[in-house]
Amino acid sequence: MTRRGHDLHLALTYLAFISLGLPDGVLGIAWPSFRGSYGLKQAEFGVLLIGAGPGYFVSGLVVGRVLERLGFARTLVGSTALVALGLAAFASAPPWPLPILALAVTGLGSGTIDAGINAFAAARFKAREVNWLHASYSLGAAIGPAIMSLAVATELGWRAGYGVLAALLAALAIGFAATARRWSETPLPDIVTPNVEARISPWRALRHPLVPIQTAIFFVYTGLEAMLGAWAFTVLHEGRGVATGVAGFWASAYFASILIGRIGFGAFVERIGADRLVRAGTFGALGGALLFAAGPPVAAYGGLVLSGVSLAPIFPTLISRTSDRLPPAVAIHAVGMKVAAAMIGAAALPILAGLLAQWPGLWAIGPVAIAAAALLIVLHESLIRRTRAVLHHA
């Protein structure tokens, strides 16, 4: 690929990941108002998260074949349009339980964007660029909650917030479609479309000794990140009596800290070392979870920021290491499985938090965050040891 083609793909993937991040974290801000509109219980938060799961999971498993058939350009345009359609349907406040179906459409589009671009980035971009790619996601994930916080605080309501997000995603889909010819002719890397002779089934790839543990890491990591993002506002506002505007600010600050962390660590990841950076992030996340679980709101504020900064480099740095740890035929399936597992984790841990919020109470979410952060440390240390063993016997 020429330098110009590389830069163009990089810019487009950055824009795509901004669009991917926009809806994430928004449901946590909208939840108290949404729950009131539909008369739902705290534990039913998980029902909405389950709605997005199947589409995200399926798209993560089949993204390699979708990219091969449709190409990078049409896949990106179609996926972004699906997300916009799902958000618009959700904003229309259809009768319950149709909002779950709207989120399923959003999940299908988001999962394809997520898995497809991560597979592409794992083969084409350096660790620094992958961190900045995910910083773009974090930028979207900071903008989305800020839009929803403003909509809720000014009494425009959660419907208006989702409507604005749907319009932004539709505009991006139109922009991608308008520029598709300029970048659709670039060949996709082997990790995305391996040679026919090299292709293997997803189930065979799952038997590789490094794939299951990497999948588990993404389940726990994304579950922890999503749980903090989804419940930060409710824990602060309803659990600790923080004013709506202040709680919304710190919920957005959590996503903003992930953005800042990915930009900053992206510049130094190659100098620090990928494994060393991820290790530091896992221990920092544990410290942040401990602060978040503490009683005073000010400790929770610091815990959210520390957690965001610490979690920031973990996902993109591990994605960038995929091609180093796995052969191309395994790597494309591994990326899809990681994204699928991440989606399941992003639903499972917030659902667990919702059940705990119903009983014994919102305070119990903090200990779950601590346990998830500790498990993340154990899994990553195990991955490092297994990688050394596999490479030693290769």
C-alpha positions in Angstrom: 0.0 0.0 0.0 1.3 3.5 -0.8 1.8 6.1 1.9 -1.2 8.1 0.6 -3.4 5.0 0.6 -2.2 4.1 4.2 -3.0 7.6 5.5 -6.4 7.5 3.8 -7.3 4.2 5.3 -6.1 5.4 8.6 -8.2 8.5 8.5 -11.3 6.6 7.5 -10.9 4.0 10.2 -10.5 6.8 12.7 -13.8 8.3 11.6 -15.5 4.8 11.6 -14.4 4.2 15.2 -15.6 7.7 16.3 -19.0 6.5 14.9 -18.7 3.2 16.8 -18.1 5.0 20.1 -20.9 7.5 19.8 -23.7 5.2 21.1 -21.6 3.5 23.8 -22.1 4.7 27.3 -25.2 6.6 26.3 -27.6 4.1 27.6 -26.2 4.5 31.1 -26.9 8.2 31.0 -30.4 7.7 29.5 -31.3 4.8 31.8 -32.9 6.6 34.7 -35.2 8.6 32.3 -35.7 5.6 30.0 -36.6 3.4 33.0 -39.2 6.0 34.2 -40.7 6.2 30.7 -41.3 2.5 30.5 -41.8 1.8 34.2 -38.9 -0.7 34.4 -36.9 -2.0 37.3 -33.1 -1.6 37.8 -32.5 -5.3 37.0 -34.2 -4.9 33.6 -31.3 -2.8 32.4 -29.7 -6.1 31.4 -32.6 -6.9 29.0 -31.6 -4.0 26.8 -28.0 -5.0 26.8 -29.0 -8.6 25.8 -30.8 -7.1 22.8 -27.6 -5.8 21.3 -25.7 -9.0 22.0 -26.8 -11.4 19.3 -26.1 -9.1 16.4 -22.8 -8.1 17.7 -21.8 -11.7 18.4 -22.8 -13.0 15.0 -21.2 -10.2 13.1 -17.9 -10.8 15.0 -17.8 -14.4 13.9 -18.7 -13.8 10.2 -16.9 -10.5 9.5 -14.1 -12.1 7.6 -16.5 -13.5 5.0 -18.5 -10.3 4.9 -15.4 -8.3 4.1 -14.3 -10.8 1.5 -17.7 -10.6 -0.3 -18.6 -6.9 0.1 -15.2 -5.2 0.4 -14.1 -2.8 3.0 -16.0 0.2 1.6 -19.4 -1.3 1.3 -19.1 -3.1 4.6 -18.3 0.1 6.4 -21.1 2.1 4.7 -23.7 -0.6 5.3 -22.7 -1.2 8.9 -22.8 2.5 9.8 -26.2 2.8 8.1 -27.5 -0.1 10.3 -26.3 1.6 13.4 -28.0 4.9 12.4 -31.2 3.0 11.6 -31.2 1.2 15.0 -30.6 4.4 16.9 -33.4 6.2 15.0 -35.8 3.4 15.8 -34.8 3.5 19.5 -35.3 7.3 19.6 -38.8 6.9 18.3 -39.7 5.3 21.7 -41.6 2.3 20.3 -43.8 0.2 22.6 -42.0 -2.2 24.9 -40.2 -4.5 24.0 -39.5 -3.1 20.5 -36.5 -1.0 21.8 -34.7 -4.3 22.3 -35.1 -5.1 18.6 -33.8 -1.6 17.7 -30.7 -2.3 19.8 -30.3 -5.6 18.0 -30.0 -3.8 14.7 -27.5 -1.4 16.2 -25.5 -4.3 17.6 -25.3 -6.0 14.2 -23.9 -2.9 12.5 -21.5 -2.0 15.4 -20.2 -5.5 15.6 -19.3 -5.6 11.9 -17.5 -2.2 12.2 -15.7 -3.3 15.4 -14.5 -6.7 14.2 -13.8 -5.7 10.6 -11.7 -2.7 11.4 -9.8 -4.3 14.2 -8.9 -7.2 11.9 -7.7 -4.7 9.3 -5.8 -2.7 11.9 -4.1 -5.7 13.4 -2.5 -6.4 10.1 -1.9 -2.9 8.7 -1.3 -0.6 11.6 1.4 -0.2 14.2 0.6 -0.4 17.9 0.8 3.4 18.1 -1.8 3.7 15.3 -4.1 1.1 16.8 -4.0 2.9 20.1 -5.0 6.1 18.3 -7.6 4.2 16.4 -9.2 3.2 19.7 -8.7 6.8 21.0 -11.0 7.7 18.1 -13.6 5.3 19.6 -13.1 6.9 23.0 -13.6 10.3 21.5 -17.0 9.1 20.2 -17.7 7.4 23.5 -17.0 10.8 25.3 -19.1 12.8 22.9 -22.1 10.5 23.0 -22.7 10.7 26.8 -22.0 14.4 26.8 -24.8 14.8 24.2 -27.2 12.6 26.2 -26.3 14.4 29.5 -27.1 17.7 27.9 -30.4 16.3 26.5 -31.4 14.9 29.9 -30.3 17.9 31.9 -32.1 20.4 29.7 -35.3 18.3 29.7 -35.2 17.6 26.0 -35.2 14.0 27.0 -33.4 10.8 26.1 -35.4 10.5 22.8 -33.8 13.8 21.6 -30.3 12.5 22.6 -30.7 9.3 20.6 -32.2 11.3 17.7 -29.1 13.5 17.5 -26.8 10.4 17.6 -28.8 8.8 14.8 -28.5 11.9 12.6 -24.7 11.9 13.2 -24.3 8.3 12.2 -26.5 8.8 9.1 -24.3 11.7 8.1 -21.1 9.6 8.5 -22.7 6.7 6.4 -23.4 9.2 3.6 -19.9 10.5 3.8 -18.4 7.0 3.7 -20.6 6.2 0.7 -19.5 9.4 -1.1 -15.8 8.7 -0.8 -16.0 4.9 -1.2 -14.5 4.8 -4.7 -11.3 6.5 -3.5 -10.3 3.7 -1.2 -12.4 0.6 -2.0 -9.8 -0.7 -4.6 -7.0 -1.2 -2.1 -6.5 -5.0 -1.5 -7.3 -6.2 2.0 -4.5 -7.8 4.0 -4.1 -11.6 4.4 -5.4 -11.5 8.0 -8.8 -10.3 6.6 -8.9 -12.5 3.4 -6.4 -15.3 3.7 -5.6 -17.5 0.7 -8.1 -20.2 0.1 -5.5 -22.8 0.9 -4.8 -21.2 4.3 -8.4 -20.8 5.5 -9.5 -22.8 8.5 -12.8 -22.9 10.4 -13.5 -20.8 13.4 -13.7 -23.9 15.6 -10.3 -25.1 14.5 -8.9 -21.6 15.3 -10.4 -21.8 18.7 -8.3 -24.9 19.5 -5.1 -22.8 19.1 -3.6 -22.7 22.6 -3.5 -18.9 22.7 -7.0 -18.1 21.4 -9.2 -19.2 24.4 -7.3 -17.1 26.9 -7.2 -14.1 24.7 -10.9 -14.4 24.3 -11.4 -14.6 28.0 -9.3 -11.5 28.5 -11.5 -9.5 26.1 -14.6 -10.8 27.9 -13.4 -9.6 31.3 -11.7 -6.4 30.1 -14.7 -5.1 28.1 -17.1 -6.2 30.8 -15.2 -4.1 33.3 -15.0 -1.1 31.0 -18.6 -1.3 30.0 -19.9 -1.8 33.6 -18.1 1.3 34.8 -19.3 3.3 31.9 -22.9 2.1 32.1 -23.4 2.4 35.8 -21.2 5.4 36.8 -24.0 7.9 36.4 -26.6 5.9 38.2 -24.2 4.9 41.1 -23.2 8.6 41.6 -26.7 10.1 41.1 -29.0 7.6 42.6 -26.6 5.7 44.9 -24.5 8.6 46.3 -26.8 11.6 45.8 -24.6 13.5 43.3 -26.5 16.1 41.3 -27.5 15.2 37.7 -25.1 17.6 36.0 -22.1 16.6 38.2 -22.8 12.9 37.8 -23.1 13.3 34.0 -19.9 15.2 33.9 -17.9 12.5 35.7 -19.5 9.8 33.6 -18.3 11.6 30.5 -15.0 12.2 32.2 -14.5 8.4 32.5 -14.8 8.0 28.7 -12.7 11.1 28.2 -9.9 9.7 30.4 -9.9 6.6 28.1 -9.5 8.9 25.1 -6.6 10.8 26.8 -4.9 7.6 27.9 -5.0 6.1 24.4 -3.6 9.2 22.8 -0.9 9.5 25.4 0.1 5.8 25.6 -0.1 5.5 21.8 2.8 7.8 21.5 5.0 5.6 23.8 3.7 2.1 23.5 6.6 1.0 21.2 9.1 2.5 23.6 7.5 1.0 26.8 6.7 -2.4 25.3 3.3 -3.8 24.6 3.2 -6.4 27.4 4.6 -4.1 30.0 2.1 -1.4 29.1 -0.9 -3.8 29.3 0.4 -5.1 32.7 0.6 -1.6 34.1 -2.9 -1.0 32.8 -4.3 -4.0 34.6 -2.9 -3.0 37.9 -4.0 0.6 37.5 -7.5 -0.6 36.7 -7.5 -2.5 40.0 -6.5 0.7 41.9 -9.2 2.7 40.1 -11.9 0.0 41.0 -10.9 0.2 44.6 -11.3 4.0 44.6 -14.7 3.7 42.8 -15.9 1.3 45.4 -15.0 3.7 48.2 -17.8 5.6 49.9 -17.1 9.3 49.3 -18.1 10.6 45.8 -14.7 12.4 45.4 -13.0 9.0 45.7 -15.3 7.6 43.0 -14.5 10.5 40.7 -10.8 9.8 41.0 -11.4 6.1 40.6 -13.3 6.6 37.4 -10.5 8.7 35.9 -7.8 6.3 37.1 -9.7 3.3 35.7 -10.3 5.0 32.4 -6.6 6.0 31.9 -5.4 2.5 33.0 -7.9 0.6 30.9 -7.2 2.8 27.8 -4.3 0.9 26.2 -5.3 -2.6 27.0 -7.8 -3.4 24.1 -5.9 -1.7 21.3 -2.5 -3.0 22.4 -3.7 -6.6 22.6 -5.4 -6.3 19.2 -2.1 -5.0 17.7 -0.3 -8.0 19.1 -2.7 -10.5 17.3 -0.5 -10.9 14.2 2.6 -11.4 16.4 1.0 -14.2 18.4 -1.0 -16.0 15.8 -0.8 -17.0 12.1 -3.1 -15.1 9.6 -5.6 -18.0 9.2 -6.1 -18.1 12.9 -5.8 -14.4 13.5 -8.9 -13.3 11.5 -11.1 -15.7 13.5 -9.3 -14.8 16.8 -10.1 -11.1 16.2 -13.7 -11.9 15.5 -13.9 -14.1 18.6 -12.3 -11.4 20.7 -14.8 -8.9 19.6 -17.7 -11.3 20.1 -16.4 -12.2 23.6 -16.0 -8.5 24.3 -19.6 -7.9 23.4 -20.8 -10.7 25.6 -18.7 -9.3 28.5 -20.0 -5.8 27.8 -23.5 -7.2 28.4 -22.8 -9.8 31.1 -21.1 -7.6 33.7 -23.4 -4.7 33.4 -26.3 -7.1 33.6 -24.8 -8.6 36.8 -24.4 -5.1 38.1 -28.1 -4.4 37.3 -29.2 -7.5 39.3 -27.0 -6.3 42.2 -28.4 -2.8 41.9 -31.9 -4.3 42.4 -30.6 -6.3 45.4 -28.6 -5.8 47.6 -28.1 -2.3 46.1 -26.0 0.0 44.0 -23.1 -0.2 46.4 -22.4 -3.8 45.4 -21.3 -2.7 41.9 -18.0 -1.5 43.3 -16.9 -4.9 44.6 -17.8 -6.5 41.2 -15.5 -4.0 39.5 -12.7 -4.9 41.9 -13.1 -8.7 41.3 -13.1 -8.1 37.5 -9.9 -6.0 37.6 -8.2 -8.7 39.7 -9.2 -11.4 37.3 -7.9 -9.4 34.4 -4.5 -9.3 36.0 -4.5 -13.1 36.5 -5.5 -13.7 32.9 -3.0 -11.3 31.3 -0.1 -12.8 33.3 -1.2 -16.2 32.2 -1.3 -15.1 28.5 2.3 -13.8 28.8 3.5 -17.1 30.1 1.6 -19.2 27.6 2.9 -17.0 24.7 6.5 -17.6 25.7 5.8 -21.3 25.9 4.1 -21.5 22.5 6.8 -19.5 20.8 9.5 -21.6 22.5 8.1 -24.8 21.1 7.3 -23.3 17.6 
